[in-house]
Amino acid sequence: MSVAARKLDQYANGISINQFESSLQQISDQIRIMDEKLNMKTENEISYRYENQQYEISKLENSIKKFI
């Protein structure tokens, strides 16, 4: 009976606990990589927009200085 009980503990709904843990780890790794990519893209976009706005401000300042 104890062998059958151990076998039940090792398998949940037809999949082994080791397979489940491995799949869960793979999903976790994929989520971490997606999060890193999203953070990098967000930071790059913020940096790009900031630099673009700084450039536009500089152009405007130079135009104003010409008129004064």
C-alpha positions as CSV (number, residue, x, y, z in Angstrom):
1,M,0.0,0.0,0.0
2,S,2.8,2.4,0.8
3,V,4.3,1.9,-2.7
4,A,0.9,2.9,-4.3
5,A,0.7,5.9,-2.0
6,R,4.2,7.0,-3.0
7,K,3.3,6.6,-6.6
8,L,0.2,8.8,-6.1
9,D,2.4,11.4,-4.5
10,Q,4.8,11.4,-7.5
11,Y,2.1,11.8,-10.1
12,A,-0.6,14.4,-10.1
13,N,-3.2,14.1,-12.9
14,G,-0.9,11.9,-15.0
15,I,2.2,14.1,-14.9
16,S,5.2,13.5,-12.7
17,I,6.0,16.1,-10.1
18,N,9.5,16.4,-11.6
19,Q,8.0,17.1,-15.1
20,F,5.7,19.7,-13.5
21,E,8.5,21.4,-11.7
22,S,10.7,21.4,-14.8
23,S,7.8,22.9,-16.9
24,L,7.1,25.5,-14.2
25,Q,10.8,26.5,-14.2
26,Q,10.8,26.9,-18.0
27,I,7.8,29.1,-17.8
28,S,9.3,31.1,-15.1
29,D,12.5,31.6,-17.2
30,Q,10.5,32.6,-20.2
31,I,8.6,35.2,-18.2
32,R,11.8,36.6,-16.7
33,I,13.3,36.9,-20.2
34,M,10.1,38.6,-21.5
35,D,10.2,41.0,-18.6
36,E,13.8,41.9,-19.2
37,K,13.1,42.5,-22.9
38,L,10.1,44.7,-22.1
39,N,12.1,46.7,-19.6
40,M,14.9,47.2,-22.1
41,K,12.5,48.3,-24.8
42,T,10.7,50.7,-22.4
43,E,14.0,52.2,-21.2
44,N,15.2,52.6,-24.8
45,E,11.9,54.3,-25.8
46,I,12.1,56.7,-22.9
47,S,15.7,57.5,-23.6
48,Y,14.9,58.1,-27.3
49,R,11.9,60.4,-26.5
50,Y,13.9,62.3,-23.9
51,E,16.8,62.9,-26.4
52,N,14.3,63.9,-29.1
53,Q,12.7,66.4,-26.7
54,Q,16.0,67.8,-25.7
55,Y,16.9,68.3,-29.3
56,E,13.6,70.1,-30.0
57,I,14.1,72.3,-26.9
58,S,17.6,73.2,-28.1
59,K,16.3,74.1,-31.6
60,L,13.6,76.3,-30.1
61,E,16.1,78.0,-27.8
62,N,18.4,78.8,-30.7
63,S,15.5,80.2,-32.7
64,I,14.5,82.4,-29.8
65,K,18.0,83.6,-29.4
66,K,18.2,84.6,-33.1
67,F,15.1,86.8,-32.7
68,I,16.3,88.5,-29.6
